[in-house]
Amino acid sequence: MQRNSAHEIAKNIIRAAKELLGERINNITVYNITDEPYKMFNIKCTLYNYFVLIFNYDRGHFGCNIVFGEDAVPIISSMEWDDGCDFKAYWDGINEEIRLRIPDKYLKAQGWL
């Protein structure tokens, strides 16, 4: 994926997230996008209308954090490099981690459980 522009990489990552999460992901914004001197960008989104996430991509290395006021809580994933990364599988893991942090009562009331 390194040959693609930062914008194309971001679009692929967002597409994978939307295909997996559907209506559970919204308010998607791409910012701080650069190709030179290296590919870097951030994606901000809301999951389950409950958590705001920041996806960071920097020179092929990436990860997600839950926004918590002025701080961020990292979401641990076994995938952290884009070389051959299956972003649907990545977002599936993020989805599992997020769902662990949301009360079942809320997910059920929204029709997501």
Biopython code that builds the backbone (N, CA, C, O; Angstrom):
import numpy as np
from Bio.PDB.StructureBuilder import StructureBuilder

atoms = [
    (1, "MET", "N", (0.822, -1.194, 0.000)),
    (1, "MET", "CA", (0.000, 0.000, 0.000)),
    (1, "MET", "C", (0.867, 1.259, 0.000)),
    (1, "MET", "O", (0.339, 2.353, -0.202)),
    (2, "GLN", "N", (2.151, 1.143, 0.215)),
    (2, "GLN", "CA", (3.034, 2.293, 0.303)),
    (2, "GLN", "C", (3.066, 3.115, -0.982)),
    (2, "GLN", "O", (3.361, 4.308, -0.928)),
    (3, "ARG", "N", (2.771, 2.515, -2.139)),
    (3, "ARG", "CA", (2.823, 3.251, -3.398)),
    (3, "ARG", "C", (1.650, 4.206, -3.555)),
    (3, "ARG", "O", (1.731, 5.161, -4.327)),
    (4, "ASN", "N", (0.579, 3.968, -2.846)),
    (4, "ASN", "CA", (-0.590, 4.833, -2.921)),
    (4, "ASN", "C", (-0.328, 6.149, -2.196)),
    (4, "ASN", "O", (0.536, 6.238, -1.324)),
    (5, "SER", "N", (-1.091, 7.164, -2.577)),
    (5, "SER", "CA", (-1.001, 8.435, -1.864)),
    (5, "SER", "C", (-1.658, 8.283, -0.489)),
    (5, "SER", "O", (-2.419, 7.344, -0.253)),
    (6, "ALA", "N", (-1.362, 9.198, 0.391)),
    (6, "ALA", "CA", (-1.964, 9.180, 1.728)),
    (6, "ALA", "C", (-3.481, 9.250, 1.624)),
    (6, "ALA", "O", (-4.189, 8.598, 2.392)),
    (7, "HIS", "N", (-3.986, 10.041, 0.675)),
    (7, "HIS", "CA", (-5.438, 10.161, 0.488)),
    (7, "HIS", "C", (-6.046, 8.820, 0.073)),
    (7, "HIS", "O", (-7.106, 8.445, 0.574)),
    (8, "GLU", "N", (-5.393, 8.099, -0.830)),
    (8, "GLU", "CA", (-5.897, 6.787, -1.268)),
    (8, "GLU", "C", (-5.857, 5.774, -0.131)),
    (8, "GLU", "O", (-6.783, 4.979, 0.026)),
    (9, "ILE", "N", (-4.796, 5.801, 0.656)),
    (9, "ILE", "CA", (-4.697, 4.896, 1.802)),
    (9, "ILE", "C", (-5.831, 5.178, 2.786)),
    (9, "ILE", "O", (-6.480, 4.254, 3.276)),
    (10, "ALA", "N", (-6.064, 6.459, 3.072)),
    (10, "ALA", "CA", (-7.149, 6.842, 3.986)),
    (10, "ALA", "C", (-8.497, 6.360, 3.460)),
    (10, "ALA", "O", (-9.309, 5.831, 4.218)),
    (11, "LYS", "N", (-8.736, 6.544, 2.156)),
    (11, "LYS", "CA", (-10.000, 6.084, 1.560)),
    (11, "LYS", "C", (-10.168, 4.580, 1.711)),
    (11, "LYS", "O", (-11.267, 4.113, 2.012)),
    (12, "ASN", "N", (-9.101, 3.810, 1.508)),
    (12, "ASN", "CA", (-9.178, 2.354, 1.662)),
    (12, "ASN", "C", (-9.484, 1.955, 3.101)),
    (12, "ASN", "O", (-10.265, 1.034, 3.341)),
    (13, "ILE", "N", (-8.881, 2.635, 4.042)),
    (13, "ILE", "CA", (-9.113, 2.343, 5.458)),
    (13, "ILE", "C", (-10.549, 2.684, 5.841)),
    (13, "ILE", "O", (-11.202, 1.916, 6.548)),
    (14, "ILE", "N", (-11.038, 3.816, 5.383)),
    (14, "ILE", "CA", (-12.422, 4.219, 5.669)),
    (14, "ILE", "C", (-13.401, 3.260, 5.008)),
    (14, "ILE", "O", (-14.398, 2.874, 5.617)),
    (15, "ARG", "N", (-13.125, 2.875, 3.774)),
    (15, "ARG", "CA", (-14.005, 1.935, 3.059)),
    (15, "ARG", "C", (-14.128, 0.621, 3.831)),
    (15, "ARG", "O", (-15.231, 0.096, 3.988)),
    (16, "ALA", "N", (-13.012, 0.092, 4.309)),
    (16, "ALA", "CA", (-13.028, -1.150, 5.080)),
    (16, "ALA", "C", (-13.841, -0.985, 6.366)),
    (16, "ALA", "O", (-14.601, -1.876, 6.745)),
    (17, "ALA", "N", (-13.676, 0.151, 7.027)),
    (17, "ALA", "CA", (-14.428, 0.414, 8.261)),
    (17, "ALA", "C", (-15.920, 0.490, 7.986)),
    (17, "ALA", "O", (-16.717, -0.081, 8.731)),
    (18, "LYS", "N", (-16.308, 1.193, 6.922)),
    (18, "LYS", "CA", (-17.732, 1.329, 6.589)),
    (18, "LYS", "C", (-18.345, 0.003, 6.185)),
    (18, "LYS", "O", (-19.486, -0.289, 6.542)),
    (19, "GLU", "N", (-17.591, -0.812, 5.436)),
    (19, "GLU", "CA", (-18.117, -2.119, 5.029)),
    (19, "GLU", "C", (-18.368, -3.009, 6.235)),
    (19, "GLU", "O", (-19.353, -3.747, 6.266)),
    (20, "LEU", "N", (-17.503, -2.950, 7.210)),
    (20, "LEU", "CA", (-17.659, -3.789, 8.395)),
    (20, "LEU", "C", (-18.667, -3.211, 9.381)),
    (20, "LEU", "O", (-19.523, -3.934, 9.891)),
    (21, "LEU", "N", (-18.572, -1.911, 9.651)),
    (21, "LEU", "CA", (-19.349, -1.309, 10.733)),
    (21, "LEU", "C", (-20.669, -0.693, 10.290)),
    (21, "LEU", "O", (-21.568, -0.518, 11.113)),
    (22, "GLY", "N", (-20.805, -0.364, 9.023)),
    (22, "GLY", "CA", (-22.053, 0.206, 8.522)),
    (22, "GLY", "C", (-22.470, 1.444, 9.292)),
    (22, "GLY", "O", (-21.709, 2.404, 9.411)),
    (23, "GLU", "N", (-23.689, 1.411, 9.813)),
    (23, "GLU", "CA", (-24.259, 2.565, 10.522)),
    (23, "GLU", "C", (-23.642, 2.794, 11.903)),
    (23, "GLU", "O", (-23.929, 3.796, 12.557)),
    (24, "ARG", "N", (-22.808, 1.876, 12.335)),
    (24, "ARG", "CA", (-22.170, 2.012, 13.649)),
    (24, "ARG", "C", (-21.015, 3.022, 13.642)),
    (24, "ARG", "O", (-20.532, 3.427, 14.700)),
    (25, "ILE", "N", (-20.578, 3.424, 12.444)),
    (25, "ILE", "CA", (-19.511, 4.408, 12.329)),
    (25, "ILE", "C", (-20.051, 5.638, 11.610)),
    (25, "ILE", "O", (-20.729, 5.516, 10.590)),
    (26, "ASN", "N", (-19.753, 6.820, 12.138)),
    (26, "ASN", "CA", (-20.207, 8.060, 11.494)),
    (26, "ASN", "C", (-19.266, 9.205, 11.869)),
    (26, "ASN", "O", (-18.276, 9.014, 12.575)),
    (27, "ASN", "N", (-19.601, 10.390, 11.382)),
    (27, "ASN", "CA", (-18.803, 11.599, 11.641)),
    (27, "ASN", "C", (-17.333, 11.403, 11.265)),
    (27, "ASN", "O", (-16.443, 11.786, 12.023)),
    (28, "ILE", "N", (-17.080, 10.814, 10.106)),
    (28, "ILE", "CA", (-15.715, 10.509, 9.671)),
    (28, "ILE", "C", (-15.072, 11.755, 9.068)),
    (28, "ILE", "O", (-15.625, 12.387, 8.168)),
    (29, "THR", "N", (-13.889, 12.094, 9.587)),
    (29, "THR", "CA", (-13.132, 13.249, 9.110)),
    (29, "THR", "C", (-11.672, 12.841, 8.941)),
    (29, "THR", "O", (-11.088, 12.221, 9.830)),
    (30, "VAL", "N", (-11.086, 13.193, 7.799)),
    (30, "VAL", "CA", (-9.659, 12.965, 7.567)),
    (30, "VAL", "C", (-8.964, 14.319, 7.694)),
    (30, "VAL", "O", (-9.418, 15.308, 7.120)),
    (31, "TYR", "N", (-7.865, 14.363, 8.446)),
    (31, "TYR", "CA", (-7.141, 15.623, 8.628)),
    (31, "TYR", "C", (-5.645, 15.350, 8.787)),
    (31, "TYR", "O", (-5.229, 14.198, 8.912)),
    (32, "ASN", "N", (-4.854, 16.395, 8.782)),
    (32, "ASN", "CA", (-3.386, 16.322, 8.866)),
    (32, "ASN", "C", (-2.814, 15.378, 7.807)),
    (32, "ASN", "O", (-1.890, 14.616, 8.089)),
    (33, "ILE", "N", (-3.355, 15.426, 6.605)),
    (33, "ILE", "CA", (-2.931, 14.495, 5.560)),
    (33, "ILE", "C", (-1.752, 15.061, 4.773)),
    (33, "ILE", "O", (-1.806, 16.186, 4.277)),
    (34, "THR", "N", (-0.683, 14.264, 4.667)),
    (34, "THR", "CA", (0.503, 14.684, 3.914)),
    (34, "THR", "C", (1.081, 13.490, 3.163)),
    (34, "THR", "O", (0.954, 12.348, 3.603)),
    (35, "ASP", "N", (1.714, 13.761, 2.032)),
    (35, "ASP", "CA", (2.468, 12.751, 1.289)),
    (35, "ASP", "C", (3.968, 12.986, 1.398)),
    (35, "ASP", "O", (4.757, 12.050, 1.266)),
    (36, "GLU", "N", (4.362, 14.229, 1.637)),
    (36, "GLU", "CA", (5.776, 14.586, 1.708)),
    (36, "GLU", "C", (6.051, 15.293, 3.027)),
    (36, "GLU", "O", (5.262, 16.160, 3.403)),
    (37, "PRO", "N", (7.065, 14.996, 3.715)),
    (37, "PRO", "CA", (8.156, 14.114, 3.333)),
    (37, "PRO", "C", (7.807, 12.631, 3.473)),
    (37, "PRO", "O", (8.563, 11.776, 3.009)),
    (38, "TYR", "N", (6.683, 12.316, 4.101)),
    (38, "TYR", "CA", (6.224, 10.925, 4.209)),
    (38, "TYR", "C", (4.709, 10.927, 4.352)),
    (38, "TYR", "O", (4.099, 11.955, 4.645)),
    (39, "LYS", "N", (4.108, 9.752, 4.138)),
    (39, "LYS", "CA", (2.649, 9.628, 4.223)),
    (39, "LYS", "C", (2.216, 9.613, 5.682)),
    (39, "LYS", "O", (2.716, 8.838, 6.497)),
    (40, "MET", "N", (1.264, 10.500, 5.981)),
    (40, "MET", "CA", (0.774, 10.625, 7.344)),
    (40, "MET", "C", (-0.632, 11.212, 7.287)),
    (40, "MET", "O", (-0.906, 12.080, 6.459)),
    (41, "PHE", "N", (-1.524, 10.746, 8.159)),
    (41, "PHE", "CA", (-2.855, 11.326, 8.276)),
    (41, "PHE", "C", (-3.526, 10.828, 9.542)),
    (41, "PHE", "O", (-3.061, 9.891, 10.193)),
    (42, "ASN", "N", (-4.628, 11.477, 9.872)),
    (42, "ASN", "CA", (-5.471, 11.079, 10.995)),
    (42, "ASN", "C", (-6.901, 10.969, 10.492)),
    (42, "ASN", "O", (-7.333, 11.724, 9.622)),
    (43, "ILE", "N", (-7.615, 10.024, 11.051)),
    (43, "ILE", "CA", (-9.044, 9.869, 10.781)),
    (43, "ILE", "C", (-9.751, 9.944, 12.125)),
    (43, "ILE", "O", (-9.421, 9.209, 13.055)),
    (44, "LYS", "N", (-10.711, 10.826, 12.216)),
    (44, "LYS", "CA", (-11.521, 10.951, 13.429)),
    (44, "LYS", "C", (-12.922, 10.446, 13.091)),
    (44, "LYS", "O", (-13.469, 10.791, 12.043)),
    (45, "CYS", "N", (-13.503, 9.635, 13.967)),
    (45, "CYS", "CA", (-14.844, 9.110, 13.723)),
    (45, "CYS", "C", (-15.532, 8.805, 15.053)),
    (45, "CYS", "O", (-14.908, 8.819, 16.114)),
    (46, "THR", "N", (-16.810, 8.534, 14.966)),
    (46, "THR", "CA", (-17.592, 8.136, 16.128)),
    (46, "THR", "C", (-18.069, 6.710, 15.915)),
    (46, "THR", "O", (-18.591, 6.380, 14.851)),
    (47, "LEU", "N", (-17.891, 5.863, 16.922)),
    (47, "LEU", "CA", (-18.380, 4.488, 16.855)),
    (47, "LEU", "C", (-19.526, 4.302, 17.833)),
    (47, "LEU", "O", (-19.437, 4.684, 19.000)),
    (48, "TYR", "N", (-20.607, 3.707, 17.335)),
    (48, "TYR", "CA", (-21.789, 3.400, 18.140)),
    (48, "TYR", "C", (-22.393, 4.642, 18.784)),
    (48, "TYR", "O", (-23.082, 4.530, 19.797)),
    (49, "ASN", "N", (-22.153, 5.808, 18.227)),
    (49, "ASN", "CA", (-22.612, 7.061, 18.838)),
    (49, "ASN", "C", (-22.223, 7.110, 20.316)),
    (49, "ASN", "O", (-22.952, 7.653, 21.147)),
    (50, "TYR", "N", (-21.066, 6.533, 20.626)),
    (50, "TYR", "CA", (-20.654, 6.393, 22.021)),
    (50, "TYR", "C", (-19.223, 6.863, 22.248)),
    (50, "TYR", "O", (-18.956, 7.615, 23.186)),
    (51, "PHE", "N", (-18.295, 6.419, 21.387)),
    (51, "PHE", "CA", (-16.899, 6.787, 21.518)),
    (51, "PHE", "C", (-16.419, 7.539, 20.288)),
    (51, "PHE", "O", (-16.805, 7.225, 19.162)),
    (52, "VAL", "N", (-15.573, 8.534, 20.517)),
    (52, "VAL", "CA", (-14.869, 9.201, 19.432)),
    (52, "VAL", "C", (-13.508, 8.530, 19.332)),
    (52, "VAL", "O", (-12.797, 8.387, 20.327)),
    (53, "LEU", "N", (-13.152, 8.117, 18.113)),
    (53, "LEU", "CA", (-11.879, 7.454, 17.860)),
    (53, "LEU", "C", (-11.002, 8.315, 16.974)),
    (53, "LEU", "O", (-11.489, 9.059, 16.123)),
    (54, "ILE", "N", (-9.712, 8.203, 17.186)),
    (54, "ILE", "CA", (-8.724, 8.795, 16.291)),
    (54, "ILE", "C", (-7.871, 7.646, 15.761)),
    (54, "ILE", "O", (-7.249, 6.914, 16.530)),
    (55, "PHE", "N", (-7.850, 7.497, 14.435)),
    (55, "PHE", "CA", (-6.979, 6.538, 13.769)),
    (55, "PHE", "C", (-5.781, 7.329, 13.264)),
    (55, "PHE", "O", (-5.945, 8.299, 12.525)),
    (56, "ASN", "N", (-4.587, 6.926, 13.655)),
    (56, "ASN", "CA", (-3.356, 7.610, 13.246)),
    (56, "ASN", "C", (-2.581, 6.730, 12.276)),
    (56, "ASN", "O", (-2.409, 5.535, 12.516)),
    (57, "TYR", "N", (-2.115, 7.323, 11.179)),
    (57, "TYR", "CA", (-1.287, 6.628, 10.202)),
    (57, "TYR", "C", (-0.035, 7.467, 9.990)),
    (57, "TYR", "O", (-0.114, 8.656, 9.683)),
    (58, "ASP", "N", (1.120, 6.830, 10.159)),
    (58, "ASP", "CA", (2.387, 7.555, 10.039)),
    (58, "ASP", "C", (3.446, 6.625, 9.457)),
    (58, "ASP", "O", (3.937, 5.725, 10.138)),
    (59, "ARG", "N", (3.796, 6.853, 8.182)),
    (59, "ARG", "CA", (4.835, 6.077, 7.505)),
    (59, "ARG", "C", (4.570, 4.580, 7.525)),
    (59, "ARG", "O", (5.507, 3.791, 7.643)),
    (60, "GLY", "N", (3.314, 4.178, 7.413)),
    (60, "GLY", "CA", (2.970, 2.763, 7.389)),
    (60, "GLY", "C", (2.598, 2.181, 8.734)),
    (60, "GLY", "O", (2.034, 1.088, 8.801)),
    (61, "HIS", "N", (2.901, 2.883, 9.795)),
    (61, "HIS", "CA", (2.553, 2.441, 11.148)),
    (61, "HIS", "C", (1.212, 3.081, 11.517)),
    (61, "HIS", "O", (0.995, 4.260, 11.236)),
    (62, "PHE", "N", (0.319, 2.324, 12.139)),
    (62, "PHE", "CA", (-0.994, 2.890, 12.462)),
    (62, "PHE", "C", (-1.540, 2.333, 13.772)),
    (62, "PHE", "O", (-1.066, 1.322, 14.291)),
    (63, "GLY", "N", (-2.546, 3.023, 14.285)),
    (63, "GLY", "CA", (-3.214, 2.595, 15.503)),
    (63, "GLY", "C", (-4.405, 3.477, 15.795)),
    (63, "GLY", "O", (-4.574, 4.535, 15.188)),
    (64, "CYS", "N", (-5.238, 3.034, 16.736)),
    (64, "CYS", "CA", (-6.452, 3.758, 17.122)),
    (64, "CYS", "C", (-6.408, 4.113, 18.598)),
    (64, "CYS", "O", (-5.843, 3.391, 19.420)),
    (65, "ASN", "N", (-7.019, 5.241, 18.906)),
    (65, "ASN", "CA", (-7.172, 5.690, 20.288)),
    (65, "ASN", "C", (-8.588, 6.178, 20.512)),
    (65, "ASN", "O", (-9.210, 6.749, 19.615)),
    (66, "ILE", "N", (-9.091, 5.952, 21.705)),
    (66, "ILE", "CA", (-10.366, 6.527, 22.119)),
    (66, "ILE", "C", (-10.060, 7.903, 22.689)),
    (66, "ILE", "O", (-9.184, 8.045, 23.543)),
    (67, "VAL", "N", (-10.770, 8.907, 22.224)),
    (67, "VAL", "CA", (-10.590, 10.260, 22.744)),
    (67, "VAL", "C", (-11.253, 10.319, 24.119)),
    (67, "VAL", "O", (-12.416, 9.948, 24.283)),
    (68, "PHE", "N", (-10.497, 10.786, 25.086)),
    (68, "PHE", "CA", (-10.979, 10.882, 26.457)),
    (68, "PHE", "C", (-10.580, 12.244, 26.990)),
    (68, "PHE", "O", (-9.572, 12.386, 27.683)),
    (69, "GLY", "N", (-11.391, 13.253, 26.654)),
    (69, "GLY", "CA", (-11.064, 14.624, 27.026)),
    (69, "GLY", "C", (-9.813, 15.078, 26.302)),
    (69, "GLY", "O", (-9.748, 15.004, 25.075)),
    (70, "GLU", "N", (-8.823, 15.545, 27.039)),
    (70, "GLU", "CA", (-7.547, 15.973, 26.468)),
    (70, "GLU", "C", (-6.614, 14.791, 26.227)),
    (70, "GLU", "O", (-5.567, 14.946, 25.597)),
    (71, "ASP", "N", (-6.984, 13.622, 26.720)),
    (71, "ASP", "CA", (-6.140, 12.437, 26.626)),
    (71, "ASP", "C", (-6.696, 11.455, 25.597)),
    (71, "ASP", "O", (-7.768, 11.662, 25.029)),
    (72, "ALA", "N", (-5.942, 10.391, 25.374)),
    (72, "ALA", "CA", (-6.357, 9.333, 24.462)),
    (72, "ALA", "C", (-6.039, 7.988, 25.104)),
    (72, "ALA", "O", (-5.001, 7.818, 25.743)),
    (73, "VAL", "N", (-6.949, 7.039, 24.922)),
    (73, "VAL", "CA", (-6.764, 5.693, 25.438)),
    (73, "VAL", "C", (-6.478, 4.782, 24.247)),
    (73, "VAL", "O", (-7.338, 4.622, 23.381)),
    (74, "PRO", "N", (-5.284, 4.180, 24.185)),
    (74, "PRO", "CA", (-4.950, 3.342, 23.031)),
    (74, "PRO", "C", (-5.769, 2.055, 22.997)),
    (74, "PRO", "O", (-6.082, 1.467, 24.032)),
    (75, "ILE", "N", (-6.100, 1.641, 21.793)),
    (75, "ILE", "CA", (-6.754, 0.349, 21.591)),
    (75, "ILE", "C", (-5.685, -0.583, 21.046)),
    (75, "ILE", "O", (-5.152, -0.361, 19.958)),
    (76, "ILE", "N", (-5.377, -1.612, 21.793)),
    (76, "ILE", "CA", (-4.306, -2.532, 21.434)),
    (76, "ILE", "C", (-4.773, -3.441, 20.295)),
    (76, "ILE", "O", (-5.879, -3.981, 20.320)),
    (77, "SER", "N", (-3.905, -3.593, 19.303)),
    (77, "SER", "CA", (-4.186, -4.451, 18.156)),
    (77, "SER", "C", (-2.909, -5.189, 17.777)),
    (77, "SER", "O", (-1.805, -4.671, 17.945)),
    (78, "SER", "N", (-3.074, -6.406, 17.263)),
    (78, "SER", "CA", (-1.907, -7.163, 16.806)),
    (78, "SER", "C", (-1.417, -6.661, 15.453)),
    (78, "SER", "O", (-0.307, -6.990, 15.034)),
    (79, "MET", "N", (-2.240, -5.866, 14.766)),
    (79, "MET", "CA", (-1.867, -5.305, 13.472)),
    (79, "MET", "C", (-1.480, -3.851, 13.658)),
    (79, "MET", "O", (-2.246, -3.063, 14.214)),
    (80, "GLU", "N", (-0.290, -3.495, 13.192)),
    (80, "GLU", "CA", (0.133, -2.116, 13.330)),
    (80, "GLU", "C", (0.963, -1.616, 12.154)),
    (80, "GLU", "O", (1.486, -0.503, 12.195)),
    (81, "TRP", "N", (1.091, -2.430, 11.104)),
    (81, "TRP", "CA", (1.789, -2.013, 9.890)),
    (81, "TRP", "C", (0.918, -2.318, 8.697)),
    (81, "TRP", "O", (0.187, -3.308, 8.705)),
    (82, "ASP", "N", (0.979, -1.482, 7.659)),
    (82, "ASP", "CA", (0.085, -1.667, 6.514)),
    (82, "ASP", "C", (0.582, -2.661, 5.472)),
    (82, "ASP", "O", (-0.134, -2.925, 4.506)),
    (83, "ASP", "N", (1.763, -3.217, 5.626)),
    (83, "ASP", "CA", (2.265, -4.186, 4.657)),
    (83, "ASP", "C", (1.350, -5.412, 4.630)),
    (83, "ASP", "O", (1.448, -6.290, 5.487)),
    (84, "GLY", "N", (0.468, -5.457, 3.643)),
    (84, "GLY", "CA", (-0.443, -6.586, 3.503)),
    (84, "GLY", "C", (-1.534, -6.637, 4.549)),
    (84, "GLY", "O", (-2.155, -7.685, 4.731)),
    (85, "CYS", "N", (-1.787, -5.549, 5.238)),
    (85, "CYS", "CA", (-2.791, -5.532, 6.295)),
    (85, "CYS", "C", (-4.197, -5.705, 5.719)),
    (85, "CYS", "O", (-4.563, -5.063, 4.735)),
    (86, "ASP", "N", (-4.960, -6.568, 6.340)),
    (86, "ASP", "CA", (-6.378, -6.726, 6.017)),
    (86, "ASP", "C", (-7.126, -5.757, 6.930)),
    (86, "ASP", "O", (-7.378, -6.054, 8.098)),
    (87, "PHE", "N", (-7.477, -4.596, 6.379)),
    (87, "PHE", "CA", (-8.091, -3.571, 7.226)),
    (87, "PHE", "C", (-9.482, -3.952, 7.703)),
    (87, "PHE", "O", (-9.933, -3.424, 8.720)),
    (88, "LYS", "N", (-10.183, -4.847, 7.012)),
    (88, "LYS", "CA", (-11.463, -5.339, 7.547)),
    (88, "LYS", "C", (-11.214, -6.117, 8.832)),
    (88, "LYS", "O", (-11.941, -5.949, 9.811)),
    (89, "ALA", "N", (-10.192, -6.966, 8.834)),
    (89, "ALA", "CA", (-9.844, -7.716, 10.038)),
    (89, "ALA", "C", (-9.385, -6.765, 11.147)),
    (89, "ALA", "O", (-9.697, -6.968, 12.320)),
    (90, "TYR", "N", (-8.644, -5.730, 10.763)),
    (90, "TYR", "CA", (-8.202, -4.739, 11.746)),
    (90, "TYR", "C", (-9.412, -4.077, 12.409)),
    (90, "TYR", "O", (-9.490, -4.006, 13.635)),
    (91, "TRP", "N", (-10.356, -3.591, 11.592)),
    (91, "TRP", "CA", (-11.530, -2.923, 12.137)),
    (91, "TRP", "C", (-12.408, -3.892, 12.932)),
    (91, "TRP", "O", (-13.081, -3.484, 13.879)),
    (92, "ASP", "N", (-12.405, -5.167, 12.552)),
    (92, "ASP", "CA", (-13.154, -6.162, 13.320)),
    (92, "ASP", "C", (-12.582, -6.260, 14.731)),
    (92, "ASP", "O", (-13.333, -6.328, 15.703)),
    (93, "GLY", "N", (-11.262, -6.267, 14.845)),
    (93, "GLY", "CA", (-10.626, -6.290, 16.165)),
    (93, "GLY", "C", (-10.912, -5.030, 16.960)),
    (93, "GLY", "O", (-11.169, -5.098, 18.162)),
    (94, "ILE", "N", (-10.871, -3.882, 16.301)),
    (94, "ILE", "CA", (-11.192, -2.609, 16.966)),
    (94, "ILE", "C", (-12.640, -2.638, 17.444)),
    (94, "ILE", "O", (-12.941, -2.218, 18.561)),
    (95, "ASN", "N", (-13.530, -3.135, 16.595)),
    (95, "ASN", "CA", (-14.942, -3.235, 16.954)),
    (95, "ASN", "C", (-15.122, -4.091, 18.210)),
    (95, "ASN", "O", (-15.880, -3.718, 19.106)),
    (96, "GLU", "N", (-14.439, -5.226, 18.284)),
    (96, "GLU", "CA", (-14.542, -6.081, 19.470)),
    (96, "GLU", "C", (-14.066, -5.352, 20.716)),
    (96, "GLU", "O", (-14.710, -5.418, 21.763)),
    (97, "GLU", "N", (-12.946, -4.659, 20.607)),
    (97, "GLU", "CA", (-12.412, -3.916, 21.759)),
    (97, "GLU", "C", (-13.354, -2.794, 22.195)),
    (97, "GLU", "O", (-13.533, -2.561, 23.391)),
    (98, "ILE", "N", (-13.952, -2.104, 21.235)),
    (98, "ILE", "CA", (-14.891, -1.022, 21.562)),
    (98, "ILE", "C", (-16.135, -1.582, 22.239)),
    (98, "ILE", "O", (-16.605, -1.034, 23.236)),
    (99, "ARG", "N", (-16.667, -2.672, 21.695)),
    (99, "ARG", "CA", (-17.894, -3.261, 22.269)),
    (99, "ARG", "C", (-17.685, -3.719, 23.704)),
    (99, "ARG", "O", (-18.629, -3.714, 24.493)),
    (100, "LEU", "N", (-16.464, -4.115, 24.057)),
    (100, "LEU", "CA", (-16.181, -4.509, 25.437)),
    (100, "LEU", "C", (-16.332, -3.334, 26.401)),
    (100, "LEU", "O", (-16.578, -3.523, 27.592)),
    (101, "ARG", "N", (-16.182, -2.124, 25.873)),
    (101, "ARG", "CA", (-16.203, -0.927, 26.710)),
    (101, "ARG", "C", (-17.573, -0.244, 26.767)),
    (101, "ARG", "O", (-17.752, 0.721, 27.510)),
    (102, "ILE", "N", (-18.529, -0.735, 25.994)),
    (102, "ILE", "CA", (-19.866, -0.139, 25.951)),
    (102, "ILE", "C", (-20.836, -1.070, 26.675)),
    (102, "ILE", "O", (-20.835, -2.273, 26.415)),
    (103, "PRO", "N", (-21.662, -0.542, 27.575)),
    (103, "PRO", "CA", (-22.614, -1.396, 28.292)),
    (103, "PRO", "C", (-23.577, -2.112, 27.327)),
    (103, "PRO", "O", (-24.078, -1.517, 26.373)),
    (104, "ASP", "N", (-23.820, -3.397, 27.599)),
    (104, "ASP", "CA", (-24.749, -4.180, 26.773)),
    (104, "ASP", "C", (-26.129, -3.540, 26.722)),
    (104, "ASP", "O", (-26.815, -3.608, 25.702)),
    (105, "LYS", "N", (-26.531, -2.919, 27.824)),
    (105, "LYS", "CA", (-27.843, -2.267, 27.882)),
    (105, "LYS", "C", (-27.964, -1.191, 26.796)),
    (105, "LYS", "O", (-29.013, -1.068, 26.162)),
    (106, "TYR", "N", (-26.908, -0.421, 26.582)),
    (106, "TYR", "CA", (-26.891, 0.611, 25.547)),
    (106, "TYR", "C", (-26.929, -0.016, 24.161)),
    (106, "TYR", "O", (-27.722, 0.398, 23.315)),
    (107, "LEU", "N", (-26.073, -1.018, 23.919)),
    (107, "LEU", "CA", (-26.028, -1.669, 22.608)),
    (107, "LEU", "C", (-27.372, -2.309, 22.270)),
    (107, "LEU", "O", (-27.822, -2.248, 21.126)),
    (108, "LYS", "N", (-28.001, -2.912, 23.248)),
    (108, "LYS", "CA", (-29.303, -3.541, 23.023)),
    (108, "LYS", "C", (-30.369, -2.495, 22.699)),
    (108, "LYS", "O", (-31.174, -2.682, 21.786)),
    (109, "ALA", "N", (-30.371, -1.403, 23.446)),
    (109, "ALA", "CA", (-31.364, -0.342, 23.213)),
    (109, "ALA", "C", (-31.219, 0.272, 21.828)),
    (109, "ALA", "O", (-32.202, 0.727, 21.242)),
    (110, "GLN", "N", (-30.008, 0.287, 21.307)),
    (110, "GLN", "CA", (-29.769, 0.854, 19.964)),
    (110, "GLN", "C", (-29.957, -0.178, 18.857)),
    (110, "GLN", "O", (-29.870, 0.165, 17.678)),
    (111, "GLY", "N", (-30.215, -1.440, 19.216)),
    (111, "GLY", "CA", (-30.404, -2.490, 18.228)),
    (111, "GLY", "C", (-29.101, -3.070, 17.699)),
    (111, "GLY", "O", (-29.098, -3.700, 16.641)),
    (112, "TRP", "N", (-27.997, -2.874, 18.406)),
    (112, "TRP", "CA", (-26.704, -3.362, 17.958)),
    (112, "TRP", "C", (-26.272, -4.633, 18.690)),
    (112, "TRP", "O", (-25.157, -5.115, 18.493)),
    (113, "LEU", "N", (-27.140, -5.167, 19.519)),
    (113, "LEU", "CA", (-26.805, -6.387, 20.247)),
    (113, "LEU", "C", (-27.938, -7.378, 20.132)),
    (113, "LEU", "O", (-27.854, -8.478, 20.678)),
]
sb = StructureBuilder()
sb.init_structure("model")
sb.init_model(0)
sb.init_chain("A")
sb.init_seg("    ")
for serial, (resi, resn, name, xyz) in enumerate(atoms, 1):
    if name == "N":
        sb.init_residue(resn, " ", resi, " ")
    sb.init_atom(name, np.array(xyz, "f"), 0.0, 1.0, " ", f" {name:<3s}", serial, name[0])
structure = sb.get_structure()
